Amino acid sequence: MNFNILKWAAGVLIAGQLFFLAVDRIYGKGIELESFNPTYITYATVEESTTETEELRVQVSFKATLFSSVKLGYNQRFRWEIYESSAPIHDIDFNPSVFIESKHFDAGYEHESNGLDLEESRSWERLFIVNKYKHDMFFLNIKAWHPFFLNENNGIIDYQGKGEFQGGVDTGKIKLSGTFRINFSKIEASYNLGDFYIYTQVFNGFGPQIIEFDQERHINMVGVALTN
């Protein structure tokens, strides 16, 4: 297990906690964390070329209101190879963002990186806007971005493009959605059990995580989620 990565991740989490405490001190009120993207832990089978591996794939996601309509978002993903003797954690992605949120659109800035250095370092920055449409149980989100600082990811635009769209249906009990970029598709489904969700995901294409942006994967995931 790479303890430098774990220490880096711990530092990020501690810094985030101190940030929230500082804001709480300044404004004199508690900050409530809200659901953002799904927070899940899943068993996953990963197919690449002629090999298939088994592992856990985990995502933690939340957002908080800084002031008025300005939000701070945070996503973190990692692979946990519990079936190997040392159960290493791999490919930790950090994806913080700050954005203005409204009923019909979001706009802001996001960073994504893997916290490594030298030839294994991957990162990029994006300015983005999301147009949001909702009618009854149906929803559609169209996201476009302008990427910059791509020195560590030459060619990432060829694989990840400059936008994505997500559509689906959410009944409150069942949620089904699809997210599509130029070179990948991601289908997610969840079933609300009250305190948690049964969660599944099927990913097909390039770049499930930033270090794999130019590598093709087919991933089947099933597990539990705290948010959907």
C-alpha positions as CSV (number, residue, x, y, z in Angstrom):
1,M,0.0,0.0,0.0
2,N,1.4,3.4,-0.9
3,F,1.4,5.3,2.4
4,N,2.5,8.5,0.8
5,I,-0.8,8.6,-1.1
6,L,-2.8,7.8,2.1
7,K,-1.0,10.6,3.9
8,W,-1.7,13.0,1.1
9,A,-5.4,12.0,1.1
10,A,-5.5,12.3,4.9
11,G,-4.0,15.8,4.6
12,V,-6.7,16.8,2.1
13,L,-9.5,15.5,4.3
14,I,-8.0,17.3,7.4
15,A,-7.6,20.5,5.5
16,G,-11.2,20.3,4.3
17,Q,-12.4,19.8,7.8
18,L,-10.4,22.8,9.0
19,F,-11.8,24.8,6.2
20,F,-15.4,24.0,7.2
21,L,-14.6,24.7,10.9
22,A,-13.1,28.1,9.8
23,V,-16.1,29.0,7.8
24,D,-18.4,27.9,10.7
25,R,-16.4,30.1,13.1
26,I,-16.6,33.1,10.7
27,Y,-20.3,32.8,10.0
28,G,-21.3,31.5,13.4
29,K,-23.5,28.7,12.2
30,G,-23.1,25.0,11.2
31,I,-22.5,24.0,7.6
32,E,-24.7,21.2,6.4
33,L,-23.3,18.7,3.9
34,E,-25.7,17.9,1.0
35,S,-25.7,15.0,-1.4
36,F,-23.9,15.8,-4.7
37,N,-23.0,12.7,-6.8
38,P,-23.6,9.1,-5.5
39,T,-21.6,8.1,-2.5
40,Y,-21.1,4.4,-2.8
41,I,-19.0,1.3,-2.1
42,T,-19.3,-1.4,-4.8
43,Y,-17.9,-4.8,-5.8
44,A,-16.6,-4.4,-9.4
45,T,-15.4,-6.6,-12.2
46,V,-13.0,-4.7,-14.6
47,E,-12.4,-6.0,-18.1
48,E,-9.5,-4.6,-20.1
49,S,-8.0,-6.2,-23.2
50,T,-7.9,-10.0,-22.4
51,T,-7.9,-9.7,-18.5
52,E,-10.6,-9.4,-15.9
53,T,-10.0,-8.3,-12.3
54,E,-12.1,-8.0,-9.2
55,E,-11.9,-5.1,-6.7
56,L,-13.9,-2.6,-4.7
57,R,-14.6,0.8,-6.3
58,V,-15.5,3.6,-3.9
59,Q,-16.8,7.2,-4.3
60,V,-17.4,9.9,-1.7
61,S,-19.3,13.0,-2.8
62,F,-20.9,15.9,-1.1
63,K,-21.5,19.7,-1.5
64,A,-21.9,22.5,0.9
65,T,-23.2,26.1,0.7
66,L,-20.5,28.7,1.2
67,F,-22.9,31.6,0.9
68,S,-26.1,32.4,-1.0
69,S,-26.0,30.3,-4.2
70,V,-22.3,29.6,-4.1
71,K,-21.5,25.9,-3.5
72,L,-18.4,23.9,-2.7
73,G,-18.5,20.4,-4.2
74,Y,-16.2,17.5,-3.6
75,N,-15.8,14.1,-5.2
76,Q,-13.2,11.4,-4.4
77,R,-12.9,8.1,-6.1
78,F,-10.5,5.2,-5.5
79,R,-9.9,1.5,-6.3
80,W,-9.4,-0.9,-3.4
81,E,-7.9,-4.3,-4.4
82,I,-9.0,-6.2,-1.4
83,Y,-8.4,-9.6,-3.1
84,E,-4.6,-9.0,-3.3
85,S,-2.5,-10.0,-0.3
86,S,-1.7,-6.4,0.8
87,A,-5.1,-5.0,-0.2
88,P,-3.7,-1.9,-1.8
89,I,-5.6,1.2,-2.6
90,H,-5.0,2.6,-6.1
91,D,-5.9,5.5,-8.3
92,I,-7.2,8.0,-5.9
93,D,-8.9,10.9,-7.8
94,F,-9.6,14.3,-6.1
95,N,-12.2,16.4,-7.7
96,P,-13.1,19.6,-5.8
97,S,-15.2,22.3,-7.4
98,V,-16.7,25.7,-6.6
99,F,-19.8,26.9,-8.5
100,I,-23.0,28.9,-8.6
101,E,-26.1,26.8,-8.4
102,S,-29.6,27.7,-9.6
103,K,-32.7,25.9,-10.6
104,H,-31.9,25.7,-14.3
105,F,-28.1,26.0,-14.5
106,D,-24.8,25.6,-12.6
107,A,-21.5,27.4,-13.6
108,G,-18.1,27.3,-12.0
109,Y,-14.6,25.8,-11.8
110,E,-13.4,22.3,-11.0
111,H,-10.0,20.6,-10.5
112,E,-9.3,16.9,-11.0
113,S,-6.1,15.2,-10.2
114,N,-4.7,11.9,-8.8
115,G,-2.2,13.4,-6.2
116,L,0.9,11.7,-7.7
117,D,4.0,13.2,-9.2
118,L,6.4,12.8,-12.1
119,E,5.3,10.5,-14.9
120,E,2.3,9.2,-12.9
121,S,0.8,12.7,-12.3
122,R,-2.5,13.5,-13.9
123,S,-4.5,16.7,-13.6
124,W,-6.6,19.1,-15.5
125,E,-8.7,22.2,-14.7
126,R,-12.1,23.1,-16.2
127,L,-14.5,26.0,-16.3
128,F,-18.0,24.5,-16.8
129,I,-21.6,25.3,-17.2
130,V,-24.5,22.9,-16.8
131,N,-28.0,23.4,-18.2
132,K,-30.6,21.5,-16.2
133,Y,-34.0,20.5,-17.3
134,K,-36.6,18.7,-15.2
135,H,-40.2,17.6,-15.9
136,D,-42.1,15.5,-13.4
137,M,-39.8,12.5,-12.8
138,F,-37.7,13.1,-15.9
139,F,-34.4,15.0,-16.0
140,L,-31.7,16.1,-18.5
141,N,-28.4,17.8,-17.6
142,I,-26.1,19.1,-20.4
143,K,-22.6,20.0,-19.2
144,A,-20.0,21.8,-21.3
145,W,-16.5,22.7,-20.2
146,H,-13.4,24.7,-21.2
147,P,-10.3,22.7,-20.1
148,F,-6.9,24.3,-19.4
149,F,-3.5,23.3,-17.8
150,L,-3.3,20.1,-19.8
151,N,0.4,19.6,-19.7
152,E,0.1,16.3,-17.8
153,N,-2.7,15.0,-19.9
154,N,-1.8,15.6,-23.6
155,G,-4.6,14.2,-25.6
156,I,-7.2,14.0,-22.9
157,I,-9.7,16.1,-24.9
158,D,-9.5,13.4,-27.7
159,Y,-10.8,10.9,-25.2
160,Q,-12.9,12.9,-22.7
161,G,-14.2,15.6,-25.0
162,K,-15.5,19.0,-24.0
163,G,-18.9,18.0,-22.5
164,E,-21.3,15.4,-21.5
165,F,-25.0,14.9,-21.1
166,Q,-26.9,12.9,-18.5
167,G,-30.6,12.0,-18.7
168,G,-32.9,9.7,-16.7
169,V,-35.8,9.2,-14.5
170,D,-36.1,9.6,-10.7
171,T,-39.3,8.3,-9.0
172,G,-38.0,8.8,-5.5
173,K,-37.9,5.0,-5.0
174,I,-36.0,4.1,-8.2
175,K,-33.5,6.2,-10.1
176,L,-32.1,5.3,-13.5
177,S,-29.7,7.5,-15.5
178,G,-27.2,7.5,-18.3
179,T,-24.2,9.7,-18.7
180,F,-22.5,10.0,-22.1
181,R,-19.3,11.6,-23.5
182,I,-17.6,11.1,-26.9
183,N,-15.8,7.9,-25.8
184,F,-17.8,6.5,-22.8
185,S,-21.2,5.6,-21.5
186,K,-22.1,5.1,-17.9
187,I,-25.5,3.6,-16.8
188,E,-26.5,3.9,-13.1
189,A,-29.5,2.5,-11.3
190,S,-30.4,2.8,-7.6
191,Y,-33.2,1.5,-5.4
192,N,-34.2,3.4,-2.3
193,L,-34.4,1.3,0.9
194,G,-34.8,4.2,3.2
195,D,-31.5,4.6,5.0
196,F,-29.4,3.6,2.0
197,Y,-29.7,2.5,-1.7
198,I,-28.9,-0.6,-3.7
199,Y,-26.7,0.8,-6.4
200,T,-25.4,-0.6,-9.7
201,Q,-23.3,0.9,-12.5
202,V,-22.2,-0.3,-15.9
203,F,-19.3,1.7,-17.4
204,N,-18.0,1.2,-21.0
205,G,-15.3,3.3,-22.7
206,F,-12.2,5.3,-21.9
207,G,-11.3,7.0,-18.6
208,P,-13.2,5.7,-15.6
209,Q,-10.5,7.5,-13.6
210,I,-8.1,10.2,-14.6
211,I,-5.0,8.0,-14.9
212,E,-7.0,5.8,-17.2
213,F,-8.2,8.6,-19.5
214,D,-6.7,6.9,-22.6
215,Q,-7.4,3.3,-21.6
216,E,-10.5,1.4,-22.4
217,R,-12.4,-0.4,-19.7
218,H,-15.7,-2.3,-19.2
219,I,-16.7,-2.2,-15.6
220,N,-19.7,-3.8,-13.8
221,M,-20.4,-2.6,-10.3
222,V,-23.0,-3.5,-7.6
223,G,-23.1,-2.3,-4.0
224,V,-24.7,0.1,-1.6
225,A,-24.9,3.9,-1.7
226,L,-25.6,6.5,1.0
227,T,-26.8,9.0,-1.6
228,N,-27.8,8.7,-5.2
